[in-house]
Amino acid sequence: MEQTSSKLKGKDLQKLWSIYAYLLPYKGVFVIGMLFLLLSSATALLFPAIIGVLLDTATSKQTAFLNDYFSAIKSWGINGVAWLLLGVLVLQAVFSFVRVLTFAYVSENVMADIRTDLYNKMIRLPISFFEKSRVGELTSRITADVTQLQEAISWTLGEFLRQIFTLIAGAVFIFLISTKLSLIMLSTFPILVVVAIFFGKYIKKMSKKTQDALAQANVVAEETLQNIYVVKSFSNEVYESNRYLKDMREVVSYAMKAANYRGIFTSFFIFGIFGGIILVLWFGASFIEQGVMTAGELTTFVIYTIYIGASLGGLSDLYSRLQKAVGASERVREILQETPEISLNKHIVPEDIPPIQGNIRFKEVSFHYPSRADMRVLNRIDMDIQSGQKIALVGSSGAGKSTIAQLLLRFYAINEGSIEIDGKSIYDYDLEVYRQFLGLVPQEVILFGGSIRENIAYGKPNASFEEIKTVAARANALDFIRSFPEGFDTVIGERGVKLSGGQRQRLAIARAMLRDPRILILDEATSSLDSESEQAVQQALDQLMKNRTSIIIAHRLSTIRHVDKIYVLEKGEICESGTHEELLANPQSRYKTLVALQQQYSSENNNNANILLKENSIL
């Protein structure tokens, strides 16, 4: 179990202060808000004194405090003092309105800035970060944790200063009214402070656990909604509901434990404050009886005592809120301090990108994934690919084909060897520039939930409609796009769920065509398609591969017969290479074995299909 300190340590406040740095662009508005906060607090502090003057004016009583400081006001009579009270109320309302408005402006803009920075940092982090972080958890950081910070940045700081101001001014006023009564009242406060610190420890711990449990629940919800087709195909709605319910019960459990601590503390605090007020009234009544205090002064004293008690209670609540904010700021700062792949501050202009030829050289490349250091995925890979060549990577599942593509895309850094393009290490290129040379058509196409036009244009956001239409035609996608009533403006739904697999693949090809990369990576782009869709997609791919260096990760070996060279991988090593004909001519060829196995599998499937057709015809 994680141990948390009950105290806000200096390093905790330093972490929180780094978040407060987001206030700097709005410091002018924030200062105005603080000024009106102090004015609002000052007018509030006038109420008890004027109420006391009103009572003493009605009873024609006066003693040192009210006579010395408010003698001029008493001469106005009851009506005059009442109108003054109303005027102060109007001023406080105006001051409070400006305070709320300015703090809301600062708060909303600061939250937008934090969320924007957090999002910008996330999408620029390396793939390895997302392999160890779940999407639901990251979504929780950008929503729930930033919401926790919102109060700390806007409301908590202002309230903290207001309560401090009220506490100090209230204490000054009660000592001016009666030193003896003030000492009696203040004698109860040290106990309340000790109790506040004691309970703050548990409130912070439970609040952090609540946030973590809520993040886990968000993970379940995110994964379920992303994979809703899988959930429904397995009829696992009840199972997923139970998973989410289990996590939410944990959230409720931690939240209720925190609520118990807060409830006990609040009850104790109310008892202590009002017990102190009863003590003050008891002694104050005897002072009135002795003639050393008026009813107005006692009323003023009691109201100031309530103000001081409320300020102490507010400070204890603010303390617990700061505890929660520190926990939230830690999680936000963890992401903000991650090292991004691409700088947040620069932007590469496409016209400034120097052209490349597309010659690729792998020299003795070895690699293991960061999370599996004991398992080498690639071992001493050597490949020499000339500009404009089409090469294929084949091999059994797990042989390292997709890993080679990921290394070329610089999703991971190699452990040994080097990868060069046009004789220059890929790590010498600016990453944002470098990836603009490359295009990827993956096996599992991920589309965005917008229109067909927007998804194709993702390859070149500033493309004209004519350019989009041209690449759609070249990708064999124009006919099915026109079949939709809304054409290119058809909304395809979350992850492209309204389209077939072949349609999604052709949109991905059109997207890659629009990017016009010098180096093209096809990661088993036709492996999950039916024969008719495969033919249409293959024609589109042939168009896409013209005049560019192409690396094909092949599952169906029939699609790579005419490539310039085939590399066969086995257990992370290249065991053989050559053309389709050269590899088949070798009786001991691993490639020949793979082709034979695939032909046998295809033949068995065809026989099974023929048997089913005959059985259906008999029926």
DARALIN-V414460 format. One record per residue. OMEGA is omega in whole degrees, 0 to 359 (none if undefined). Layout:
OMEGA
OMEGA
This chain:
181
179
178
180
178
184
171
182
181
181
176
179
177
177
180
181
177
175
179
178
178
177
190
179
183
186
180
179
181
179
177
178
179
178
180
174
179
177
178
179
181
179
178
181
178
185
182
182
181
176
178
177
180
180
182
175
180
183
180
177
174
173
194
190
184
179
183
189
185
183
180
182
182
181
180
183
184
183
180
180
180
178
177
178
179
178
177
178
179
179
180
178
179
179
181
179
180
180
181
182
182
179
177
178
181
184
184
180
178
178
178
180
180
180
179
179
180
179
179
179
182
186
177
179
182
180
182
178
183
176
180
180
180
187
180
179
179
177
179
180
185
179
187
183
179
175
176
181
184
179
183
185
186
190
189
182
179
179
179
179
179
181
177
179
179
181
182
181
179
179
178
183
183
176
176
180
182
180
182
182
179
180
178
182
184
180
181
190
180
179
181
180
179
180
180
179
181
182
180
180
183
179
179
182
181
179
178
178
178
180
179
179
178
177
178
177
177
176
180
181
181
182
180
182
178
183
186
179
178
180
184
180
178
181
185
179
180
180
180
177
180
177
181
180
179
180
180
175
177
176
181
181
179
180
180
175
177
180
178
179
179
181
179
181
180
180
179
183
178
178
182
182
183
172
177
179
177
179
179
180
180
180
180
178
179
178
176
180
180
178
180
179
178
177
178
180
177
178
178
180
182
181
177
177
177
177
182
178
179
179
177
178
178
179
178
177
178
178
180
177
177
176
180
181
178
178
179
182
178
182
178
181
178
180
181
181
175
179
182
173
187
179
178
192
185
176
182
176
184
181
182
184
179
180
175
181
179
173
185
179
171
181
174
185
174
186
167
181
182
182
181
185
183
184
180
183
177
183
173
180
176
176
177
185
181
180
179
179
172
178
181
173
180
180
180
179
180
182
177
183
181
179
178
178
181
177
178
177
181
171
177
176
180
180
180
178
181
173
183
171
184
177
182
180
181
181
175
176
169
189
181
176
186
184
175
175
190
174
183
170
187
176
178
184
176
177
178
187
181
183
176
179
182
181
177
182
179
177
179
189
182
183
176
180
179
177
179
180
181
181
176
177
180
180
180
183
188
182
182
176
180
180
177
181
183
175
182
180
178
177
189
177
182
178
177
187
182
182
175
180
179
178
178
180
181
174
178
178
177
179
179
177
181
178
179
183
174
180
185
177
177
185
179
190
181
190
186
184
173
187
181
179
181
180
179
180
181
176
178
179
178
176
184
186
182
173
175
177
186
176
185
172
193
171
175
187
179
184
187
184
188
177
183
181
179
175
180
181
177
179
175
179
174
183
177
178
180
176
180
183
180
182
179
181
180
183
182
186
174
179
179
178
180
179
181
179
181
178
178
179
180
180
179
178
178
178
179
179
179
178
179
179
179
180
179
179
178
179
none
